[in-house]
Amino acid sequence: MTKINKNMNLDKKDWWNNFLADENGVILDVRTDDEFNSGKIPGALNIDIYKGQGFIYMVEELDKNKNYYIYCAAGGRSGQACGIMNQLGFEKTYNLLGGMSEWDGPKE
């Protein structure tokens, strides 16, 4: 039986520490290209949620067995992305509360 991920919202400390300890973890940035290019969390993939159906097509190419640590600018779009991905069959998605506006960890 698949378990629905209820604890998808994590503060920056838990989000980052869980990612670092997760061999299956992937960081996903759902901001626009311009936002992504102005500074990102190291190693992040970028799939812009504003691309609508294009976002869904790109997300469906991802490995559903991985755990996704998702962020945006403030936490709203990444929360939406977690919900969409859960509906598409991704079991483990984690939203960074506060997004990049609260992030004080490593950046590229």
Legacy VTK file of the C-alpha trace (Angstrom):
# vtk DataFile Version 3.0
C-alpha trace
ASCII
DATASET POLYDATA
POINTS 108 float
0.000 0.000 0.000
1.438 3.372 -0.941
1.622 5.936 1.773
0.690 9.512 0.951
3.396 11.944 1.970
1.845 14.143 4.665
5.006 15.843 5.957
6.024 17.621 2.809
6.666 21.080 4.315
10.069 21.349 5.975
11.951 24.304 7.388
15.318 25.077 5.785
17.370 23.203 8.417
15.359 19.967 8.235
15.016 20.221 4.441
18.781 20.565 3.910
19.810 18.002 6.549
17.327 15.449 5.196
18.620 16.041 1.672
22.259 15.632 2.731
21.424 12.310 4.424
19.298 11.070 1.492
21.142 8.948 -1.075
18.032 9.128 -3.282
17.572 12.886 -2.943
17.202 15.269 -5.880
16.869 19.052 -5.527
14.280 20.574 -7.857
13.962 24.328 -8.427
10.548 25.242 -9.892
11.295 28.944 -10.469
11.649 30.697 -13.842
14.911 30.529 -15.803
15.758 34.109 -14.810
15.217 33.373 -11.122
17.232 30.150 -11.405
20.110 31.929 -13.167
20.254 34.627 -10.481
21.259 32.078 -7.830
20.374 28.511 -6.967
21.009 25.766 -4.449
23.987 23.695 -5.701
23.062 20.709 -7.864
19.442 21.783 -8.398
17.496 20.782 -11.506
15.290 23.539 -12.907
11.770 22.858 -14.189
9.655 26.034 -14.295
6.178 25.376 -12.853
4.831 28.316 -14.886
5.306 26.201 -18.032
1.983 24.484 -17.166
1.592 21.305 -19.195
5.286 21.527 -20.131
6.102 21.292 -16.417
4.026 18.107 -16.161
5.692 16.572 -19.243
9.174 17.294 -17.848
8.325 16.064 -14.345
6.935 12.815 -15.756
10.417 12.124 -17.206
11.881 12.090 -13.681
12.544 8.917 -11.670
9.562 8.314 -9.349
11.800 6.239 -7.042
13.811 9.319 -6.064
12.970 11.747 -3.261
12.478 15.339 -4.413
13.476 18.377 -2.362
11.618 21.212 -4.037
11.968 24.970 -3.697
10.938 28.254 -5.309
11.233 31.896 -4.250
8.954 31.827 -1.192
7.458 28.319 -0.883
4.151 28.745 -2.751
5.028 27.352 -6.171
7.113 24.559 -4.646
4.138 23.590 -2.461
2.003 23.400 -5.627
4.711 21.347 -7.346
4.740 18.866 -4.443
0.975 18.431 -4.797
1.155 17.959 -8.571
4.008 15.483 -8.266
2.163 13.507 -5.574
-0.839 13.246 -7.944
1.522 11.995 -10.669
2.735 9.164 -8.435
5.805 10.660 -6.720
5.684 9.460 -3.120
8.345 11.624 -1.503
8.357 15.349 -2.184
9.557 17.923 0.320
8.744 21.619 0.108
11.278 24.154 1.390
9.218 26.512 3.574
10.107 30.117 2.789
11.991 29.136 -0.375
15.012 31.132 -1.489
13.803 34.174 0.474
14.587 32.271 3.705
17.528 30.236 2.411
20.887 30.894 4.048
22.568 27.664 2.993
24.960 27.148 0.062
24.239 28.930 -3.235
25.671 28.891 -6.730
LINES 1 109
108 0 1 2 3 4 5 6 7 8 9 10 11 12 13 14 15 16 17 18 19 20 21 22 23 24 25 26 27 28 29 30 31 32 33 34 35 36 37 38 39 40 41 42 43 44 45 46 47 48 49 50 51 52 53 54 55 56 57 58 59 60 61 62 63 64 65 66 67 68 69 70 71 72 73 74 75 76 77 78 79 80 81 82 83 84 85 86 87 88 89 90 91 92 93 94 95 96 97 98 99 100 101 102 103 104 105 106 107
